[in-house]
């Protein structure tokens, strides 16, 4: 579940992370239609509540959905199930899974408030690794007028098909907010460009999936936070150089108002006898390597409603200076080589610096308040006027929560473990044997089965894909209620006939991991995760990942009798593919269909006894 | 109400969650568990459901009328704060409890696993 939380510093920015929860539309095809309901009724329901209760329940299902937000769709609507199929098979792209979430921080200087992320100064873009980082590490640039930008990247997965002008016109016509695409370019199959500020990102996100191209295909738009684009970064640098030069030639202190003037009237721009911490002004080393930068948008601070704000009222020159990047280098105060020859700044020196070029003064009467006020703006400071700043006070909830360790099988008991493993061995022995008719004995007369797949179509030979996709019932995508009902296989005959059509397989039992979800007197529900190989020649020995849920009751001849069976097939990841079939698994004897052994009978007996039920 | 409290209310009293092989039973344990999880973003790519066969009465106590059960299966991508993203598979058994006035659906069981749990 996502969380919406707001952190507000005393002095400055508001960081807002926005999740947009929406509800999954109620699956309308869940219950059989009316003419079938009557038939179903007598079989399904022993108590004759008749049609009304089914209708009530269907309505209540809707109520349940409305009352609870079940899944949050913070992703672009364009990232729908077919996104997995839309990708061009490039592994890096697949793993990146563009835009796992969009969180916007329209006002933030988010990185200032996190000590640990301070020194990530890499501003390169176009690096998928970079884009996968949490949005809190997104960087912002400053305009000269001081308004902030949150950069994001927009990707059209198959944008290569589209002409630039046509595409931009189309989007702009649908998009409620005017936008200016930065660095529009084609990359492999995609169109990419950058945009600024959150409202545009939201607007573009909304457009995704709602526009069509000339072949009537839906156009998806992926939006994700991004580092500052290269071209913008260059602009920023050259602006900074100019501004710093300007500052050096000015006696800026004489034009400065108090940094924190809220309680004190603007004082004459003279260095006073108050404590006056000064801050170093660093310039980027443009000739050499990148220097970690964090731009402080003083203009934004100025607009913050919190009383501890700057009050900067000056002419355009100083305003520009203030809005320009103020680079603070804590641990690495270093000599800067530049045209302007700013000399080495180490720590800070009061008074004499102020009279030269220090634009920032505070006028609080006491030292600790001064330090606090500066720290609220510049929380990363380690030294102030050659004094070491005490480390910040951190409360426990700021530490990263850790995920629990992942564990293997959950069986509940040794008996059940044996029961389930034997069942699975038998089941897949027949399933892989080439003739699945033998599975008839495994299913209840009225059993239900459905199949869903998420496979990359580029990866599949058409005849192979066809076998799956004809029967795939992903109701996330499939809206047709008739089809939804049809694809839910009912009765053992229908189920086994359908299973017989799927590609021939070989399952890797050593890859199986079982979670036994429910064990009651009358029923067992467990899931199996694992991999299998498609062994038909046309399928080219592809390895697939599967998850299968079985709901079963105890049986005498097959140990378990399946009443519900749900199979999900997807692409196996590289690790799973490599590891598949590496462990030799002892196979059952192939002389005959395995008969129930003495042990198995005992196991079934135990289950029956435990459940107190005669099947 | 915190999010984890809201989540816990979706579960039956004796519901069980199996989260990557970790078994969590009962509302208190569930509440603690959700509280402890980092914040997350889910993307659901697959959804399927089946009515659990009507003759199987699950979670039924003596005095209550029949309870309908639905199996819900889902899959997609999840990103927990501070962790890389994972493909996940999750299945629920939802149980409807009907009284005279209304029917309430709750989670009776929840089973969640990363597809790459073994290398996590």
Interface residues (C-beta under 8 A of the other chain):
Chain A: X1 X2 X3 X19 X24 X27 X30 X31 X43 X44 X45 X46 X47 X53 X56 X57 X60 X61 X64 X68 X71 X72 X73 X74 X75 X79 X80 X81 X83 X84 X97 X100 X101 X132 X134 X400 X401 X402 X403 X404 X405 X406 X407 X408 X409 X410 X444 X446 X447 X448 X450 X452 X454 X473 X474 X475 X476 X488 X513 X515 X516 X517 X518 X520 X522 X523 X525 X527 X529 X545 X547 X549 X551 X553 X563 X564 X566 X568 X570 X573 X575 X576
Chain B: X3 X4 X6 X7 X10 X16 X18 X19 X20 X21 X22 X23 X34 X36 X37 X38 X39 X40 X41 X42 X43 X44 X45 X46 X47 X48 X49 X50 X51 X52 X53 X54 X55 X56 X57 X58 X59 X65 X66 X68 X70 X71 X73 X75 X77 X79 X80 X81 X82 X83 X84 X85 X87 X89 X91 X93 X96 X98 X102 X103 X104 X105 X108 X109 X110 X111 X113 X114 X115 X116 X117 X118 X119 X120
